[in-house]
């Protein structure tokens, strides 16, 4: 039991930059969702969905940030690697879902929110961090709500899910990182 507690403690210490990714993706997806909705609703722009192409530069930013800060870490535990692969598999799965559904046209938001909930919930369980667990559950609730809405309003559901699923837990994680750094 002491070994498991020490591993979790080490992982919490090593995931110092975890809030960056959660907050970065939270703000990026929130801004894209709201912008897409506003452009679709209040302009005559024919393809406001092209805004989602900003995800690709976001992947690069996230990758290079992770590479840069990963080199600085002295020790990468098993839990650190589990945490990393949870999010890598989320990214791969979301890309595959988007590719598969791009042509067929069904609403992809509920599916992406379900998978995001899975990754956030599991990350919270691994780190024993309740706000991330709550974030995962909120994604699942929003996924159910998004399933019953038309595509236009699913963008609002996406924005709301990002606030409750990523941004609130991300800022609480950032606060914890600062507190842990000050205590050390």
BASE-856306 format. One record per atom (N, C-alpha, C): x, y, z; residue in one letter. Coordinates in steps of 0.02 Angstrom, whole numbers, plus 50000, padded with zeros to 5 digits. Layout:
BEGIN
XYZA;...
END
This chain:
BEGIN
500414994050000X;500005000050000X;500435006350000X;500985006150037X;501435011850040X;501745013249971X;501915007849936X;502195008449868X;501695011849821X;501065009849823X;500555012849781X;500465020249798X;500445021849862X;500375028849884X;500965032949860X;501565030149864X;502165033749841X;502145034749766X;501915029649728X;501865030349655X;501375035849637X;500805036149670X;500305041249656X;500575048049674X;500915048649730X;501215054949751X;501735057349700X;502155052749676X;502645054349625X;502305056649561X;501785053149541X;501415055049480X;501115061949487X;500825063349545X;500535070049555X;501075075349548X;501665073849575X;502215078549569X;502455079349498X;502465073849461X;502715074049392X;502205077049344X;501575077049361X;501065079749317X;500985087249330X;501545090449343X;501535097649357X;501265101649299X;501395099249240X;501195102949180X;500555100149150X;500215095749186X;499585092849162X;499045098049153X;499055103149196X;498535108249190X;498625112249125X;499245112849100X;499345116549038X;498925113448982X;498985106848974X;498635103548919X;497875103948928X;497635102948988X;496915103349000X;496665110348985X;497015115449011X;496795122349001X;496885124448928X;497445122648897X;497565124348827X;497015121548783X;496865115048790X;496355111948748X;495665114548766X;495565115848830X;494915118548850X;494775125248817X;495255129848822X;495155136448791X;495115136048715X;495545131948684X;495525131348611X;494855128848587X;494605123348616X;493975120548593X;493395125148611X;493415128348669X;492895133148688X;492855138848638X;493415141848621X;493415147448574X;493195145248504X;493415139348482X;493195136948416X;492445135648416X;492185132448468X;491475130848472X;491045137148470X;491225141948512X;490825148148514X;490885151948448X;491495152348421X;491595155848357X;491205152448301X;491235145848299X;490865142148248X;490115143648254X;489855143248315X;489145144548326X;488955151648303X;489345156648324X;489195163648307X;489245164848232X;489755162048200X;489825162948127X;489255159448090X;489055153648113X;488525149848081X;487855153448090X;487735156148149X;487085159048166X;487005166148139X;487545170148139X;487475177248127X;487855179948066X;488155175448026X;488485177747966X;488275173347907X;488505175247849X;488355171147790X;488965167147767X;489445166447811X;490045162447795X;489825155247781X;490045152647724X;489795146147703X;490095140247742X;490695140847768X;491005135147803X;491325137347868X;490915139147917X;491215140947982X;491535134848016X;491365128947992X;491655122848021X;492405122248005X;492655126247958X;493365126047943X;493785128548003X;493465132048050X;493815134148110X;494115128248148X;493795122548142X;494045116648177X;494735114448153X;494945117148096X;495625115848072X;496155118548120X;495955123148164X;496425125748214X;496645120348264X;496295114848264X;496495109248307X;497195106748288X;497355106748224X;497995104048202X;498595108048227X;498585114748222X;499125118548255X;499125117348331X;498525116448359X;498475114948431X;498825108448449X;498765103448406X;499115097148418X;499865098248419X;500115102348373X;500825103848371X;501055107448434X;500685112548455X;500855116248516X;500875111448575X;500375107348582X;500325102648637X;500905097648635X;501055095148576X;501605090348568X;502275093348587X;502425099348560X;503075102448575X;503125104648648X;502575106848676X;502585108548748X;502735102248789X;502405096848773X;502515090648809X;503225088048801X;503495088548741X;504175086348728X;504675090648768X;504565097148766X;505025101748801X;505025100548876X;504435100048905X;504385099048978X;504515091848999X;504405087148954X;504555080148969X;505305078948978X;505705082748943X;506435082048950X;506675084649018X;506305089349046X;506495092249110X;506345087749170X;505885083049161X;505695078649217X;506265073749231X;506435073049294X;506975068549314X;506765061249312X;506135060149328X;505905053249335X;505205052649306X;505105047749263X;504445046449236X;504215039749264X;503685040049303X;503425033949335X;502955030249287X;502775024349310X;502285020349273X;501625024249266X;501405027549319X;500775031349317X;500835037249268X;501425040349264X;501525045749215X;501415043149144X;501685037249131X;501605034349063X;500875032449050X;500535029749101X;499815028149094X;499425034449078X;499565039749116X;499225046149107X;499335048749036X;499955048449013X;500115050848945X;499735046848893X;499725040148899X;499405035948848X;498645036448850X;498365038048907X;497635039348909X;497475044948861X;497865050248863X;497715056148822X;497935055348750X;498465051648737X;498655050148668X;498115046048634X;497855040948669X;497325036848639X;496685040848629X;496545045548674X;495965049948664X;496045053848598X;496625056748589X;496755060748528X;496675056548465X;496965050648465X;496925046248406X;496195044248394X;495835042448447X;495135040348440X;494695045948413X;494795051948439X;494395057648415X;494535059148342X;495155058748322X;495335059948251X;494995054748207X;495005048448228X;494685043048189X;493935044148184X;493615045948240X;492895047248240X;492725052948193X;493115058248196X;492975064048153X;493055062248079X;493565058348063X;493675056247993X;493095051847970X;492905047048012X;492375042347993X;491695045847984X;491565050848025X;490905053948024X;490875060247981X;491455062547957X;491465068647917X;491025068047856X;491065062647822X;490675061647761X;489955059747774X;489845055847827X;489165053347839X;488715058547871X;488995063547903X;488605069147927X;488255068547994X;488285063048031X;487945062948096X;488305067648145X;487955069348196X;488235073748247X;488775069848284X;489385072448283X;489935068948316X;490035071348388X;489755076948406X;489875079848472X;489745074848529X;489175071448532X;489075066848588X;489605061448593X;489845059048537X;490345053748537X;491015056348563X;491205062248540X;491835065348563X;491785066948638X;491205069348660X;491125070948731X;491145064648774X;490855059148750X;490885052848788X;491605050548796X;491995050948744X;492685048748747X;493105053548790X;492965059948785X;493305064848827X;493145063548900X;492525061848914X;492325060148982X;492705054149008X;492775049248965X;493155043248983X;493865045049003X;494205048948961X;494905050748974X;494975055049037X;494525059749045X;494555064249104X;494395060349168X;493875056249166X;493685052349224X;494255047549245X;494525043949196X;495055039249210X;495675042749236X;495845048549207X;496415052449232X;496305054649304X;495705056849319X;495545058749387X;495595053049436X;495375047149414X;495425041149457X;496165039249469X;496565039449415X;497275037649421X;497625042549468X;497475048949461X;497805054049503X;497455055149570X;496875051949578X;496465052949638X;496325060349648X;496075063449594X;495925070649594X;495185071549576X;494775072849626X;494045073049618X;493805077949565X;494095083949558X;493845088449505X;493895085549435X;494395081449422X;494455078349356X;493925072849348X;493785069249402X;493245064249400X;492585067749385X;492445073249420X;491845077149408X;491835079549335X;492405081849310X;492445084049240X;492255078549192X;492495072449205X;492315066749162X;491575065249163X;491275065349223X;490555064149229X;490165069649193X;490395075849200X;490035081349166X;490055080549090X;490605078049063X;490635076748991X;490105071648971X;490015066549011X;489515061448996X;488815064248998X;488685068549046X;488015071649051X;487895076148990X;488405080048972X;488335084448913X;488265080348849X;488595074548846X;488545070248787X;487815068048777X;487485066148832X;486785064148828X;486355070048805X;486475075948833X;486105081948812X;486225083448739X;486855083048718X;487035084548648X;486735079748598X;486615073648620X;486315068648576X;485615070648554X;485255074148597X;484565075948583X;484475082748551X;485025086248538X;484995092848506X;485205092448434X;484995097448394X;485225097448325X;485945099948324X;486265099248267X;486975100748260X;487145107948280X;486715112648265X;486845119648280X;486955120748355X;486515117948396X;486565119048468X;487045114248502X;487285109348466X;487795104948495X;488435108848507X;488535114348470X;489115118648482X;489075122048550X;488485123848571X;488385126848637X;488505121548691X;488265115548678X;488385109948725X;489135108648730X;489485108948674X;490215108048675X;490535113348719X;490345119648709X;490625125148748X;490495124148823X;489885122348840X;489715121248911X;490095115248940X;490155110048900X;490515104048924X;491255105548936X;491535109848894X;492245111648901X;492345115548966X;491875119948982X;491925123749044X;491905119149104X;491415114549107X;491345110249165X;491825104249164X;492005101949104X;492415095949098X;493165097149097X;493375102849068X;494095104349063X;494295110449104X;493965116149092X;494215122349121X;494175122549198X;493605120749226X;493545120849299X;494045115849330X;494055109449308X;494555104949336X;495275107149321X;495385110049262X;496055112349244X;496305117849290X;495865122649305X;496075128049350X;496165125449421X;495765120649442X;495855117749509X;496505113649511X;496685110349457X;497315106749453X;497895111649455X;497835117149418X;498355122349418X;498455125149489X;497905126349523X;497935128849592X;498305123849637X;498145117449628X;498465112249667X;499215111849650X;499395112649587X;500095112549567X;500475118249601X;500175124049604X;500485129849636X;500565128649711X;500035125949743X;500065124449814X;500595119149829X;500635114049787X;501135108749797X;501845111449788X;501935115949739X;502595118849727X;502805123349786X;502325126949815X;502485131249872X;502625127149934X;502305121349941X;502405117049999X;503075113349995X;503335112549934X;503955108749925X;504575112649940X;
END
